[in-house]
Amino acid sequence: MNKKIVASAILIAIIAASTATWFVHTQISELQTQISELQDQNNDLQAQIYDIQGQLNESQNQITEQQRSLRDITYDLALERPLRVLITKFEWVGDFNPIVGLAIGYSVKVTVQNTDVIDVSGLTLTVRLLNKGTIIEVKDSRGFSTGIDQLKAGESREISGQILAALDSFTTDSAVCAVRLSVRDIVLDEGTYNLN
């Protein structure tokens, strides 16, 4: 009788082990199938991302080409007639601020307005310190230059920046701030503004 019980126990153990093995194998197979499906979905998503990136690159190339074309049109038109793009406002922002050691920063805000009937592009706004009554830049000073990619007809844009200068390189009575708006080598508007 013991042999029958042992044999039954062994048979039950074998059946249980086989069932457990079959169950684990089935689970692993299902997981592998799910992983394979997820990898396929991931590959599809990667392909879609690649396609979208290609479309974005193409769109960016078209935008860049349109901007280049608008810059060329702006320049060609400026050669033919004066463009009505003006510096409409200049202001010092706050006080003159010490930067490091003997350097001082002069913050400015310049408003540019396109009063023309067309959009313009490729403009440059240049701000620098000049010795009063000359076109010579103040020694040990550094202005700033900002590109304006597109300014729609009727649009105004406020541009801020900072001029740096050595503390002892000039006095507020001996220098002016010169502001120039240009498209390539053509000056559209310019002005000088006292420091005090």
ZAPALUM-856276 format. One line per 8 residues: number of its first residue (from 1); their letters; for each residue x, y, z of N, C-alpha, C, CB. Coordinates in pm, 1 decimal, always signed. Glycine has a CB too. Layout:
// ZAPALUM-856276
NUM = A = X Y Z X Y Z X Y Z X Y Z  ...
END
This chain:
// ZAPALUM-856276
1 = MNKKIVAS = +80.8 -117.0 +0.0 +0.0 +0.0 +0.0 +86.8 +125.7 +0.0 -92.8 -1.5 +118.4  +197.8 +121.3 +75.2 +289.3 +235.9 +79.1 +342.6 +267.7 -59.4 +405.8 +208.6 +174.9  +368.8 +158.8 -136.8 +421.3 +180.7 -270.5 +319.1 +252.3 -356.1 +461.6 +48.7 -335.1  +189.2 +218.1 -341.4 +84.4 +284.0 -417.8 +72.6 +430.9 -377.8 -49.4 +212.4 -397.8  +86.2 +458.8 -248.4 +76.6 +597.3 -200.7 +194.7 +678.8 -252.4 +71.7 +602.1 -45.7  +313.9 +617.6 -243.8 +434.9 +686.8 -291.7 +423.8 +708.9 -440.9 +563.7 +605.9 -258.3  +378.1 +605.2 -514.8 +364.7 +616.9 -660.2 +261.5 +723.5 -693.8 +324.7 +481.1 -723.4  +151.9 +728.1 -620.3 +48.7 +830.4 -642.6 +104.2 +968.4 -612.2 -76.0 +802.9 -555.6
9 = AILIAIIA = +180.8 +978.8 -505.4 +239.2 +1107.4 -467.5 +337.1 +1154.8 -573.4 +309.1 +1097.3 -331.5  +417.7 +1058.5 -624.6 +514.1 +1093.9 -729.9 +439.7 +1136.8 -855.6 +608.9 +974.6 -761.3  +333.4 +1062.3 -890.0 +254.0 +1095.1 -1008.0 +191.0 +1233.2 -993.3 +145.1 +989.0 -1031.1  +136.8 +1262.2 -875.3 +76.7 +1393.0 -849.7 +182.5 +1502.7 -858.7 +8.7 +1395.4 -711.1  +300.4 +1473.4 -804.3 +410.0 +1571.8 -808.8 +451.9 +1597.3 -952.2 +531.1 +1523.5 -726.1  +458.6 +1488.1 -1034.8 +497.2 +1503.2 -1175.4 +392.3 +1584.3 -1250.4 +515.9 +1365.2 -1242.1  +265.3 +1551.8 -1224.3 +155.6 +1624.6 -1289.9 +156.7 +1771.4 -1246.7 +18.3 +1559.4 -1256.3  +179.4 +1796.3 -1118.1 +184.0 +1934.4 -1067.6 +301.3 +2009.2 -1127.8 +193.6 +1936.2 -913.9
17 = ASTATWFV = +417.4 +1941.6 -1133.8 +536.6 +2005.5 -1191.8 +514.8 +2032.2 -1339.5 +662.1 +1917.4 -1171.5  +454.0 +1935.5 -1410.5 +426.8 +1953.6 -1553.6 +328.7 +2068.2 -1575.0 +371.1 +1823.4 -1615.4  +225.1 +2069.1 -1489.7 +126.2 +2176.8 -1500.4 +191.6 +2312.8 -1472.7 +8.9 +2152.6 -1402.1  +273.8 +2319.6 -1370.5 +342.8 +2444.3 -1335.3 +436.5 +2485.9 -1448.2 +421.8 +2428.0 -1203.0  +508.9 +2386.3 -1503.3 +600.6 +2415.2 -1614.6 +522.0 +2466.0 -1734.5 +682.5 +2289.2 -1653.3  +411.1 +2395.1 -1764.8 +327.4 +2437.7 -1877.2 +274.7 +2578.5 -1852.6 +210.1 +2339.3 -1898.7  +228.7 +2607.2 -1729.9 +174.7 +2738.9 -1696.6 +282.5 +2847.3 -1711.1 +118.0 +2738.6 -1552.9  +402.4 +2822.3 -1656.1 +512.3 +2918.8 -1665.7 +551.1 +2939.0 -1811.7 +634.8 +2871.4 -1583.3
25 = HTQISELQ = +559.9 +2828.3 -1886.9 +595.1 +2837.2 -2029.2 +491.2 +2920.2 -2105.3 +606.3 +2695.5 -2091.3  +363.1 +2895.9 -2074.9 +255.1 +2970.5 -2139.9 +266.8 +3119.8 -2106.0 +116.3 +2915.4 -2096.2  +291.8 +3150.2 -1978.2 +305.2 +3290.3 -1936.3 +424.0 +3356.3 -2006.7 +322.2 +3299.7 -1782.5  +536.4 +3282.0 -2012.1 +655.7 +3336.4 -2078.1 +627.0 +3359.7 -2226.0 +776.9 +3240.8 -2060.8  +557.7 +3263.8 -2289.5 +521.5 +3278.5 -2431.3 +433.6 +3401.1 -2452.9 +449.0 +3152.5 -2481.7  +335.1 +3418.7 -2364.0 +246.4 +3535.0 -2375.4 +325.1 +3664.9 -2356.2 +131.9 +3526.1 -2271.8  +415.6 +3665.2 -2257.0 +498.2 +3784.3 -2235.0 +588.2 +3812.8 -2354.7 +583.3 +3767.3 -2109.1  +645.4 +3706.2 -2412.4 +729.2 +3725.0 -2530.2 +648.0 +3778.9 -2647.4 +796.5 +3593.6 -2569.1
33 = TQISELQD = +526.3 +3730.7 -2661.0 +437.4 +3781.2 -2766.8 +405.7 +3928.3 -2743.0 +306.3 +3698.4 -2773.0  +373.8 +3962.0 -2616.8 +345.4 +4101.5 -2584.5 +468.1 +4190.3 -2609.3 +299.6 +4113.8 -2438.3  +585.5 +4141.0 -2569.2 +709.2 +4217.4 -2591.3 +731.5 +4237.4 -2740.6 +831.2 +4145.2 -2527.6  +709.2 +4132.3 -2818.5 +726.0 +4141.1 -2964.1 +628.9 +4243.8 -3023.8 +703.9 +4002.5 -3029.6  +502.1 +4240.3 -2976.2 +402.7 +4337.1 -3024.3 +442.0 +4479.3 -2985.5 +263.2 +4303.8 -2967.9  +489.8 +4496.3 -2861.5 +533.5 +4629.1 -2817.0 +653.6 +4678.1 -2897.7 +568.5 +4626.3 -2667.7  +744.4 +4586.0 -2929.7 +859.6 +4624.3 -3011.4 +814.4 +4666.0 -3151.3 +960.8 +4507.9 -3020.4  +716.4 +4594.9 -3206.5 +661.5 +4631.7 -3337.6 +596.5 +4770.6 -3330.9 +557.9 +4525.6 -3385.1
41 = QNNDLQAQ = +518.2 +4793.4 -3222.7 +456.0 +4925.4 -3205.8 +562.0 +5033.7 -3190.2 +362.2 +4925.7 -3083.8  +665.5 +5003.3 -3112.3 +774.8 +5097.7 -3092.6 +843.3 +5128.9 -3226.5 +877.1 +5041.5 -2991.2  +866.1 +5024.3 -3306.8 +926.9 +5045.2 -3438.8 +837.4 +5131.6 -3527.1 +954.2 +4910.2 -3507.5  +704.5 +5104.4 -3521.3 +610.3 +5186.8 -3598.9 +614.8 +5332.5 -3552.6 +466.1 +5131.4 -3585.9  +616.8 +5352.3 -3418.7 +623.6 +5489.0 -3365.1 +753.7 +5557.6 -3404.3 +609.8 +5487.5 -3212.6  +864.6 +5482.3 -3400.0 +993.4 +5539.7 -3440.9 +988.7 +5581.4 -3588.0 +1108.5 +5438.2 -3417.5  +926.2 +5498.8 -3671.5 +913.0 +5532.6 -3813.9 +827.0 +5657.9 -3831.4 +851.4 +5414.1 -3892.6  +718.3 +5668.2 -3753.1 +632.7 +5787.5 -3759.7 +709.2 +5911.4 -3713.9 +506.1 +5768.3 -3673.3
49 = IYDIQGQL = +786.2 +5895.5 -3604.6 +866.8 +6008.2 -3554.6 +967.4 +6051.4 -3660.7 +940.4 +5969.5 -3422.9  +1029.8 +5954.6 -3725.1 +1126.8 +5984.4 -3831.9 +1058.7 +6060.5 -3945.5 +1191.0 +5853.6 -3886.0  +938.5 +6014.4 -3985.6 +863.3 +6082.6 -4091.9 +825.9 +6224.8 -4050.5 +736.2 +6003.2 -4127.2  +777.9 +6239.5 -3926.1 +739.7 +6372.7 -3876.3 +861.1 +6463.8 -3870.2 +674.0 +6362.5 -3736.8  +976.6 +6408.5 -3825.1 +1098.9 +6488.4 -3819.1 +1139.3 +6533.1 -3960.0 +1213.6 +6408.0 -3752.6  +1123.4 +6444.1 -4056.4 +1151.9 +6480.2 -4195.8 +1059.9 +6591.8 -4243.8 +1137.2 +6357.7 -4287.0  +931.7 +6583.6 -4208.2 +836.4 +6688.2 -4245.9 +870.9 +6820.4 -4177.7 +693.0 +6645.8 -4209.5  +909.8 +6812.4 -4047.6 +949.4 +6934.3 -3976.0 +1073.0 +6997.0 -4038.9 +975.9 +6903.5 -3828.1
57 = NESQNQIT = +1170.3 +6913.5 -4075.2 +1290.8 +6965.4 -4140.1 +1257.1 +7032.2 -4273.0 +1392.3 +6852.7 -4162.1  +1167.6 +6969.3 -4348.5 +1126.0 +7027.1 -4476.6 +1054.1 +7160.3 -4454.5 +1034.3 +6928.9 -4553.3  +966.0 +7164.0 -4353.5 +895.6 +7289.2 -4321.2 +994.3 +7397.1 -4277.8 +790.8 +7265.6 -4210.1  +1092.9 +7359.2 -4195.8 +1193.2 +7455.5 -4150.4 +1275.1 +7506.1 -4268.2 +1285.4 +7392.4 -4044.7  +1307.7 +7417.4 -4361.2 +1380.7 +7460.1 -4481.2 +1298.4 +7558.1 -4563.6 +1418.5 +7338.8 -4567.0  +1168.2 +7532.4 -4574.3 +1080.5 +7623.5 -4648.3 +1072.2 +7759.2 -4578.7 +939.7 +7562.8 -4662.9  +1060.5 +7757.6 -4444.9 +1054.9 +7883.2 -4368.9 +1184.9 +7960.1 -4385.6 +1027.7 +7856.0 -4218.9  +1297.9 +7889.3 -4375.8 +1428.2 +7953.9 -4392.8 +1439.4 +8014.9 -4532.0 +1542.5 +7853.0 -4369.2
65 = EQQRSLRD = +1393.5 +7942.3 -4633.2 +1398.4 +7993.1 -4770.8 +1306.6 +8114.7 -4786.4 +1357.7 +7882.1 -4871.3  +1188.5 +8110.1 -4723.9 +1096.7 +8224.5 -4730.7 +1156.9 +8345.9 -4660.7 +960.6 +8188.9 -4667.3  +1222.2 +8323.7 -4545.4 +1286.4 +8434.6 -4475.1 +1400.1 +8493.0 -4558.8 +1339.4 +8388.2 -4338.3  +1478.6 +8406.2 -4621.1 +1587.8 +8452.5 -4706.7 +1531.2 +8533.8 -4822.9 +1671.3 +8332.6 -4759.5  +1423.7 +8483.9 -4881.0 +1359.5 +8552.9 -4992.2 +1305.6 +8688.8 -4947.1 +1246.1 +8466.8 -5050.6  +1241.9 +8693.8 -4828.4 +1188.6 +8819.9 -4776.6 +1302.0 +8917.8 -4746.8 +1104.6 +8795.0 -4649.6  +1415.9 +8867.7 -4695.2 +1531.8 +8955.5 -4672.1 +1581.9 +9014.0 -4804.3 +1646.0 +8877.6 -4601.5  +1587.6 +8929.7 -4907.7 +1632.6 +8976.8 -5039.1 +1535.0 +9078.9 -5097.2 +1648.6 +8858.5 -5135.9
73 = ITYDLALE = +1405.4 +9050.2 -5084.8 +1303.3 +9143.0 -5134.8 +1313.1 +9275.9 -5059.9 +1160.9 +9082.1 -5119.2  +1330.9 +9269.7 -4928.0 +1344.3 +9391.9 -4847.2 +1463.3 +9474.0 -4895.7 +1360.8 +9357.1 -4696.8  +1575.8 +9409.0 -4916.5 +1696.2 +9479.4 -4961.1 +1674.9 +9538.1 -5101.1 +1818.3 +9384.0 -4960.7  +1620.8 +9457.2 -5193.6 +1596.9 +9506.6 -5329.7 +1502.4 +9626.0 -5329.1 +1539.5 +9395.1 -5418.0  +1398.7 +9619.5 -5246.8 +1304.1 +9730.5 -5239.2 +1369.9 +9854.3 -5178.6 +1181.0 +9690.4 -5156.8  +1457.0 +9833.8 -5079.9 +1528.4 +9947.5 -5018.2 +1621.6 +10014.3 -5118.9 +1609.3 +9900.6 -4894.8  +1670.0 +9938.4 -5216.5 +1752.0 +9997.7 -5322.5 +1667.4 +10085.3 -5415.1 +1822.2 +9887.4 -5403.7  +1539.6 +10048.7 -5429.2 +1450.7 +10120.9 -5520.6 +1385.1 +10243.7 -5457.1 +1343.4 +10027.6 -5571.0
81 = RPLRVLIT = +1348.0 +10231.9 -5330.4 +1277.7 +10342.9 -5263.8 +1305.1 +10338.5 -5114.4 +1124.5 +10336.5 -5290.8  +1287.0 +10451.9 -5046.9 +1305.8 +10450.4 -4900.8 +1198.0 +10363.9 -4833.8 +1301.8 +10595.3 -4843.6  +1240.7 +10278.1 -4743.2 +1145.8 +10199.4 -4665.3 +1105.4 +10280.5 -4542.7 +1206.9 +10061.3 -4624.0  +980.4 +10274.3 -4508.4 +931.4 +10349.5 -4392.8 +936.7 +10260.7 -4268.3 +786.3 +10401.0 -4417.6  +1059.4 +10236.6 -4224.7 +1082.9 +10161.4 -4101.5 +1168.2 +10252.2 -4014.4 +1153.4 +10020.3 -4128.5  +1116.6 +10287.9 -3897.6 +1175.4 +10395.9 -3819.1 +1206.5 +10355.7 -3675.9 +1083.5 +10513.8 -3818.5  +1302.7 +10426.9 -3619.7 +1327.7 +10421.1 -3475.3 +1230.6 +10521.0 -3415.1 +1480.5 +10454.2 -3437.1  +1131.1 +10474.1 -3343.0 +1027.0 +10564.3 -3292.9 +1047.1 +10605.1 -3146.9 +892.2 +10499.1 -3308.0
89 = KFEWVGDF = +1131.6 +10530.8 -3075.0 +1149.9 +10564.6 -2934.0 +1283.9 +10511.6 -2885.2 +1034.7 +10507.6 -2848.2  +1350.1 +10590.8 -2803.1 +1474.7 +10550.7 -2739.4 +1465.1 +10589.9 -2593.7 +1599.3 +10616.0 -2808.2  +1503.8 +10500.9 -2504.8 +1505.2 +10538.8 -2364.2 +1613.0 +10463.0 -2288.5 +1369.0 +10513.5 -2300.7  +1669.9 +10532.9 -2191.7 +1762.8 +10470.3 -2098.4 +1678.3 +10397.5 -1995.7 +1859.2 +10575.8 -2030.6  +1716.5 +10277.6 -1959.3 +1639.4 +10199.0 -1864.1 +1714.4 +10201.1 -1731.1 +1617.2 +10051.9 -1915.4  +1657.4 +10269.0 -1633.9 +1720.4 +10275.9 -1502.7 +1846.4 +10360.1 -1503.9 +1752.6 +10137.5 -1453.3  +1927.0 +10342.8 -1400.6 +2052.2 +10416.8 -1387.1 +2165.6 +10339.9 -1452.4 +2084.2 +10443.9 -1239.3  +2280.2 +10405.2 -1460.9 +2400.5 +10339.2 -1508.8 +2447.2 +10245.6 -1398.3 +2512.3 +10442.9 -1548.1
97 = NPIVGLAI = +2468.1 +10121.5 -1432.4 +2494.8 +10017.9 -1332.6 +2639.7 +9971.0 -1334.9 +2402.8 +9899.7 -1354.9  +2705.8 +9970.5 -1218.2 +2840.5 +9912.5 -1214.0 +2832.4 +9763.0 -1244.5 +2907.4 +9936.5 -1075.1  +2926.0 +9713.3 -1326.2 +2925.9 +9571.1 -1361.5 +3034.7 +9499.7 -1281.4 +2948.2 +9551.2 -1515.0  +3159.1 +9515.1 -1322.2 +3270.5 +9455.7 -1247.9 +3385.2 +9555.0 -1251.8 +3313.5 +9316.1 -1307.8  +3450.3 +9568.8 -1140.8 +3566.0 +9658.2 -1138.2 +3529.6 +9798.3 -1182.2 +3676.5 +9604.1 -1226.3  +3587.7 +9841.1 -1292.7 +3567.0 +9976.8 -1340.9 +3475.9 +9983.4 -1463.1 +3699.3 +10039.5 -1373.5  +3395.1 +9881.2 -1485.2 +3303.2 +9880.8 -1599.9 +3162.8 +9921.0 -1555.1 +3300.1 +9741.0 -1667.3  +3092.8 +9986.4 -1647.6 +2955.4 +10030.3 -1621.0 +2866.8 +9980.7 -1734.3 +2946.6 +10186.5 -1607.0
105 = GYSVKVTV = +2745.6 +9937.7 -1700.7 +2648.5 +9895.6 -1800.5 +2540.0 +10000.3 -1815.6 +2587.3 +9760.5 -1763.2  +2507.5 +10031.1 -1939.1 +2402.5 +10128.0 -1970.7 +2291.6 +10051.7 -2043.0 +2457.7 +10248.1 -2058.8  +2179.3 +10030.2 -1977.5 +2067.7 +9957.5 -2039.0 +1981.4 +10053.6 -2119.4 +1982.4 +9885.7 -1931.4  +1947.0 +10010.2 -2240.4 +1864.1 +10093.2 -2327.8 +1748.9 +10010.1 -2383.1 +1948.4 +10153.5 -2443.4  +1644.3 +10081.9 -2424.3 +1530.3 +10019.6 -2489.0 +1499.0 +10102.6 -2613.1 +1406.3 +10009.9 -2392.1  +1494.0 +10037.3 -2729.0 +1469.1 +10105.7 -2856.4 +1343.9 +10044.8 -2918.5 +1592.6 +10093.5 -2953.8  +1253.9 +10130.3 -2965.0 +1133.5 +10083.2 -3034.0 +1148.5 +10110.3 -3182.3 +1005.3 +10151.8 -2978.0  +1125.3 +10006.3 -3260.5 +1132.3 +10015.1 -3406.5 +992.6 +9988.2 -3460.3 +1237.5 +9913.6 -3466.5
113 = QNTDVIDV = +950.4 +10068.2 -3558.6 +816.2 +10049.5 -3614.4 +822.4 +10044.7 -3766.6 +721.7 +10162.6 -3568.2  +750.2 +9948.7 -3822.4 +736.6 +9937.4 -3966.9 +608.6 +10009.3 -4006.7 +734.8 +9787.6 -4013.4  +621.9 +10131.2 -4060.1 +504.4 +10207.4 -4103.8 +481.3 +10191.7 -4253.4 +520.7 +10355.7 -4068.8  +556.0 +10100.9 -4315.3 +542.2 +10074.7 -4458.3 +422.6 +9983.3 -4481.3 +671.7 +10011.3 -4516.1  +392.7 +9958.0 -4609.1 +277.2 +9874.3 -4643.9 +315.6 +9727.8 -4663.6 +210.9 +9927.1 -4770.2  +444.0 +9696.1 -4649.0 +489.7 +9558.7 -4668.3 +563.2 +9508.8 -4544.3 +580.8 +9548.9 -4791.9  +568.3 +9378.1 -4528.8 +650.8 +9317.4 -4424.5 +796.6 +9330.6 -4466.7 +612.0 +9166.9 -4400.3  +884.3 +9348.3 -4369.1 +1027.2 +9358.0 -4398.3 +1102.7 +9255.0 -4314.1 +1080.4 +9502.2 -4370.4
121 = SGLTLTVR = +1222.8 +9223.6 -4358.6 +1304.1 +9124.9 -4288.5 +1450.9 +9154.9 -4312.5 +1269.3 +8981.2 -4334.3  +1535.7 +9098.2 -4228.0 +1679.5 +9114.9 -4246.6 +1732.8 +9247.8 -4196.8 +1713.1 +9100.1 -4390.2  +1661.2 +9309.9 -4102.9 +1705.4 +9438.6 -4049.0 +1806.2 +9416.9 -3937.5 +1585.7 +9520.4 -3997.4  +1889.6 +9517.8 -3916.2 +1985.7 +9514.0 -3805.9 +1975.0 +9644.3 -3727.9 +2131.6 +9491.9 -3858.3  +1963.2 +9634.4 -3596.9 +1964.4 +9751.0 -3509.0 +2098.5 +9750.2 -3435.9 +1842.4 +9749.4 -3407.6  +2173.1 +9860.0 -3450.3 +2304.4 +9872.1 -3388.2 +2302.7 +9989.4 -3291.4 +2415.6 +9890.3 -3495.2  +2350.4 +9965.6 -3169.9 +2354.5 +10068.5 -3066.1 +2496.9 +10075.2 -3012.5 +2251.8 +10038.4 -2951.0  +2555.1 +10197.2 -3008.9 +2691.7 +10210.4 -2956.9 +2714.5 +10350.5 -2902.2 +2795.2 +10178.9 -3066.7
129 = LLNKGTII = +2820.5 +10365.1 -2825.0 +2858.9 +10495.2 -2769.5 +2960.5 +10560.5 -2861.8 +2917.0 +10480.2 -2625.6  +2933.5 +10687.7 -2896.3 +3026.4 +10763.8 -2979.9 +3071.7 +10887.7 -2904.1 +2960.7 +10803.1 -3115.2  +3193.8 +10930.9 -2934.1 +3238.9 +11060.0 -2882.4 +3153.0 +11167.1 -2948.3 +3392.9 +11084.0 -2910.2  +3101.8 +11260.2 -2868.5 +3008.9 +11361.7 -2917.1 +3071.8 +11439.2 -3033.9 +2969.4 +11458.5 -2802.5  +2993.7 +11458.4 -3141.3 +3037.5 +11534.2 -3257.6 +3126.4 +11455.7 -3353.5 +3109.9 +11655.6 -3212.5  +3145.7 +11324.9 -3327.9 +3229.6 +11242.8 -3416.1 +3157.4 +11112.4 -3448.5 +3368.0 +11213.7 -3350.4  +3223.8 +11033.3 -3532.0 +3172.0 +10897.9 -3557.0 +3266.7 +10794.5 -3495.2 +3155.3 +10872.1 -3710.5  +3350.1 +10842.0 -3401.6 +3448.0 +10755.4 -3335.6 +3385.2 +10695.1 -3210.4 +3577.6 +10834.5 -3299.8
137 = EVKDSRGF = +3396.3 +10563.1 -3199.9 +3339.9 +10492.9 -3085.1 +3421.4 +10524.7 -2959.5 +3336.4 +10340.0 -3110.6  +3352.1 +10537.7 -2848.7 +3417.7 +10564.2 -2720.5 +3513.1 +10449.6 -2689.7 +3313.1 +10581.6 -2605.7  +3635.1 +10485.5 -2650.4 +3737.0 +10385.1 -2618.8 +3687.9 +10295.8 -2503.8 +3872.3 +10453.7 -2581.1  +3718.4 +10167.8 -2513.1 +3682.6 +10068.8 -2411.3 +3531.8 +10060.0 -2388.8 +3751.5 +10102.1 -2280.5  +3456.5 +10076.6 -2496.2 +3311.0 +10058.2 -2485.2 +3268.0 +9949.9 -2583.9 +3234.0 +10192.8 -2512.7  +3154.8 +9889.3 -2554.1 +3101.9 +9786.1 -2642.9 +2950.5 +9800.7 -2647.8 +3143.2 +9642.7 -2595.1  +2900.8 +9826.8 -2767.7 +2756.5 +9836.4 -2787.9 +2698.7 +9699.2 -2818.5 +2723.7 +9935.0 -2901.4  +2585.6 +9699.7 -2885.7 +2525.0 +9571.7 -2924.7 +2456.6 +9587.0 -3059.4 +2423.7 +9522.8 -2817.7
145 = STGIDQLK = +2437.7 +9474.8 -3122.5 +2372.7 +9470.4 -3253.3 +2271.7 +9356.8 -3248.9 +2477.0 +9450.7 -3370.4  +2150.8 +9382.6 -3299.1 +2043.9 +9283.5 -3294.6 +1981.4 +9269.6 -3432.3 +1937.1 +9322.3 -3190.1  +1965.6 +9145.2 -3477.4 +1896.7 +9120.3 -3603.8 +1746.1 +9114.9 -3581.7 +1946.2 +8989.4 -3667.8  +1673.2 +9167.0 -3678.4 +1526.1 +9162.9 -3674.4 +1482.9 +9079.8 -3794.7 +1461.0 +9309.7 -3677.2  +1439.5 +8956.6 -3767.6 +1406.6 +8865.5 -3877.0 +1286.7 +8912.2 -3958.5 +1379.7 +8727.7 -3822.5  +1178.7 +8945.8 -3892.3 +1060.3 +8989.1 -3965.8 +984.8 +9092.4 -3884.8 +969.3 +8869.6 -3999.0  +944.2 +9196.8 -3954.0 +863.4 +9301.6 -3892.0 +747.1 +9326.9 -3987.4 +947.8 +9434.3 -3864.4  +629.8 +9288.5 -3944.6 +512.4 +9300.5 -4031.4 +473.6 +9447.1 -4049.9 +393.8 +9221.1 -3973.0
153 = AGESREIS = +401.6 +9474.9 -4157.3 +354.1 +9609.9 -4184.6 +271.3 +9658.0 -4065.8 +270.8 +9614.6 -4316.3  +304.3 +9776.7 -4013.8 +233.3 +9834.9 -3900.4 +281.9 +9786.3 -3764.7 +88.7 +9805.9 -3912.9  +369.6 +9689.2 -3760.6 +414.7 +9631.8 -3633.5 +526.1 +9715.1 -3571.1 +462.5 +9488.0 -3654.3  +522.2 +9722.2 -3437.4 +629.6 +9784.2 -3359.5 +698.5 +9675.5 -3278.5 +574.7 +9897.5 -3266.1  +828.0 +9692.8 -3256.1 +900.3 +9598.1 -3172.7 +992.9 +9674.5 -3079.8 +979.7 +9497.2 -3258.9  +990.2 +9634.2 -2952.7 +1077.1 +9693.5 -2851.0 +1199.4 +9603.9 -2834.5 +1001.5 +9711.5 -2714.7  +1316.8 +9662.8 -2846.5 +1441.3 +9586.1 -2836.5 +1523.8 +9643.0 -2722.5 +1521.5 +9589.6 -2970.6  +1565.9 +9555.5 -2632.5 +1645.4 +9597.6 -2517.5 +1785.8 +9542.5 -2528.7 +1580.4 +9552.0 -2386.3
161 = GQILAALD = +1878.9 +9614.9 -2471.7 +2017.2 +9568.6 -2471.0 +2097.7 +9652.1 -2374.3 +2078.6 +9574.7 -2611.9  +2226.8 +9624.0 -2369.0 +2312.6 +9694.3 -2274.2 +2443.4 +9733.6 -2341.6 +2339.8 +9607.0 -2150.0  +2483.6 +9856.6 -2314.9 +2612.4 +9906.7 -2360.4 +2707.5 +9897.2 -2242.3 +2602.1 +10054.1 -2415.3  +2827.1 +9844.9 -2266.4 +2928.2 +9835.7 -2162.1 +3039.1 +9935.5 -2191.3 +2984.9 +9691.8 -2151.8  +3092.6 +9995.8 -2086.9 +3200.9 +10091.7 -2106.0 +3286.2 +10097.8 -1980.6 +3145.6 +10231.5 -2140.9  +3412.4 +10138.2 -2001.4 +3501.4 +10160.4 -1887.2 +3456.3 +10287.0 -1817.0 +3651.4 +10171.0 -1931.9  +3463.7 +10286.6 -1686.4 +3414.6 +10397.6 -1604.5 +3480.5 +10529.8 -1639.3 +3436.7 +10367.6 -1458.7  +3610.2 +10528.5 -1665.7 +3682.4 +10654.2 -1688.1 +3705.6 +10684.4 -1836.2 +3815.5 +10650.0 -1616.6
169 = SFTTDSAV = +3634.7 +10618.2 -1928.6 +3660.9 +10638.1 -2070.5 +3589.1 +10759.1 -2129.4 +3621.2 +10515.6 -2146.1  +3491.5 +10816.8 -2057.0 +3417.7 +10932.0 -2108.2 +3336.4 +10993.1 -1994.3 +3324.9 +10891.1 -2227.2  +3275.5 +11107.0 -2024.2 +3179.2 +11166.6 -1932.0 +3045.0 +11169.6 -2002.7 +3223.2 +11310.7 -1886.3  +2938.9 +11190.3 -1926.8 +2806.2 +11192.9 -1989.6 +2790.6 +11311.5 -2083.7 +2697.4 +11197.3 -1882.9  +2875.5 +11413.6 -2069.0 +2870.4 +11528.3 -2160.2 +2956.1 +11508.0 -2284.8 +2915.2 +11653.7 -2088.0  +3047.4 +11409.8 -2283.1 +3140.1 +11393.7 -2395.5 +3098.9 +11282.5 -2491.9 +3278.8 +11365.6 -2343.3  +2989.8 +11211.8 -2462.6 +2950.2 +11099.8 -2548.5 +2800.7 +11101.7 -2573.7 +2991.2 +10966.1 -2485.7  +2763.5 +11033.9 -2679.9 +2621.9 +11015.8 -2713.6 +2600.2 +10868.9 -2748.3 +2578.3 +11109.3 -2832.8
177 = CAVRLSVR = +2474.9 +10829.0 -2741.9 +2439.5 +10693.6 -2783.9 +2391.0 +10703.7 -2928.2 +2329.3 +10629.1 -2689.5  +2454.2 +10629.8 -3017.7 +2416.1 +10630.3 -3159.5 +2339.0 +10502.7 -3190.4 +2541.8 +10642.7 -3252.0  +2223.4 +10519.6 -3252.8 +2137.5 +10406.9 -3287.3 +2116.4 +10409.3 -3438.3 +2000.6 +10412.9 -3210.2  +2136.9 +10292.8 -3500.6 +2121.4 +10283.7 -3646.0 +2037.9 +10160.5 -3679.4 +2260.4 +10277.2 -3717.3  +1943.3 +10181.2 -3771.1 +1859.9 +10072.7 -3822.9 +1893.9 +10057.6 -3970.2 +1705.5 +10101.3 -3801.5  +1932.6 +9936.9 -4010.2 +1976.3 +9918.5 -4148.7 +1930.6 +9784.2 -4202.8 +2128.4 +9930.0 -4158.9  +1932.9 +9774.4 -4334.2 +1916.8 +9647.5 -4403.1 +2041.6 +9634.6 -4490.0 +1781.1 +9640.7 -4488.8  +2124.8 +9537.8 -4453.6 +2259.0 +9521.9 -4510.8 +2333.9 +9654.5 -4500.9 +2251.5 +9473.9 -4659.4
185 = DIVLDEGT = +2371.2 +9715.0 -4616.1 +2449.8 +9839.0 -4612.1 +2365.1 +9965.0 -4628.2 +2554.8 +9835.9 -4720.0  +2233.6 +9950.7 -4628.2 +2144.0 +10065.6 -4646.3 +2088.5 +10107.6 -4510.6 +2027.8 +10031.3 -4745.2  +2112.0 +10234.4 -4474.5 +2061.8 +10287.7 -4347.5 +1917.1 +10330.8 -4367.2 +2149.5 +10407.7 -4297.0  +1828.5 +10276.7 -4285.0 +1686.5 +10312.4 -4291.8 +1654.0 +10428.9 -4199.5 +1599.6 +10192.1 -4256.0  +1716.7 +10430.8 -4081.8 +1694.6 +10539.1 -3985.3 +1810.1 +10535.7 -3886.2 +1555.1 +10524.8 -3911.7  +1842.3 +10653.0 -3831.1 +1945.7 +10659.4 -3728.2 +1924.3 +10784.0 -3645.1 +2087.7 +10658.7 -3790.6  +1981.1 +10781.3 -3526.3 +1970.5 +10896.5 -3437.9 +2075.7 +10889.1 -3328.6 +1830.4 +10905.1 -3376.5  +2101.1 +11003.7 -3264.9 +2191.9 +11007.5 -3151.1 +2115.0 +11062.5 -3031.8 +2318.8 +11093.9 -3181.9
193 = YNLN = +2149.4 +11011.8 -2914.2 +2075.4 +11045.4 -2793.0 +2173.9 +11076.9 -2681.0 +1980.4 +10929.5 -2751.9  +2148.9 +11186.8 -2612.6 +2237.1 +11228.8 -2502.7 +2230.0 +11127.7 -2388.5 +2198.4 +11370.5 -2451.9  +2338.2 +11124.2 -2310.2 +2345.9 +11030.8 -2198.1 +2281.3 +11085.8 -2071.5 +2489.9 +10995.8 -2170.3  +2252.3 +11212.4 -2069.1 +2191.6 +11268.3 -1948.0 +2054.0 +11323.8 -1976.3 +2279.8 +11377.2 -1889.1
END
